[in-house]
């Protein structure tokens, strides 16, 4: 059975998270001042480690990170964050 789970992202270039295998990122938005990632997943599946990257507009992105899956761009006051699944 599929379920939507929410994970808090840090505003940092790279981070790793444990989530059910096959989890599909849906969107990223700000909620209560925190960057949140929503994924569609089967909570009964074994856990996998996933890597995500958060970049501000104008910050460099390595070629290997750009090859990742773009998820969303999020406005946070005067900052814009761009989130990728690597």
Residue pairs with C-beta under 8 A, 6 or more apart in sequence:
1 42
1 43
1 44
2 40
2 41
2 42
3 40
3 41
3 42
3 43
4 26
4 38
4 39
4 40
4 41
5 19
5 20
5 23
5 38
5 39
5 41
5 43
6 36
6 37
6 38
7 17
7 19
7 36
7 37
7 38
7 39
8 34
8 35
8 36
8 37
9 15
9 28
9 35
9 36
9 37
9 52
9 54
9 83
10 35
10 54
11 35
11 54
11 56
11 81
12 54
13 53
13 54
13 55
14 51
14 52
14 53
14 65
14 86
15 51
15 52
15 53
15 54
16 49
16 50
16 51
16 52
17 49
17 50
17 51
17 52
18 47
18 48
18 49
18 50
19 39
19 41
19 47
19 48
19 50
20 41
20 42
20 43
20 44
20 45
20 46
20 47
20 48
21 45
21 46
21 47
21 48
22 41
22 42
22 45
22 48
23 39
23 40
23 41
23 48
23 50
24 39
24 40
24 41
25 37
25 38
25 39
25 69
25 71
25 85
26 38
26 39
26 40
27 37
27 38
27 71
27 72
28 35
28 36
28 37
28 38
28 71
28 72
28 74
28 81
28 83
29 35
29 36
29 38
29 72
29 74
30 36
30 74
30 75
30 76
35 54
35 74
35 76
35 81
35 83
37 52
37 71
37 83
50 85
51 85
51 86
52 71
52 83
52 84
52 85
52 86
53 61
53 65
53 68
53 83
53 84
53 86
54 81
54 82
54 83
55 61
55 65
55 81
55 82
55 84
56 79
56 80
56 81
56 82
57 79
57 80
57 82
64 86
65 84
65 86
66 84
68 84
68 85
68 86
69 84
69 85
70 82
70 83
70 84
71 83
71 84
71 85
72 82
72 83
73 80
73 81
73 82
73 83
74 80
74 81
74 82
74 83
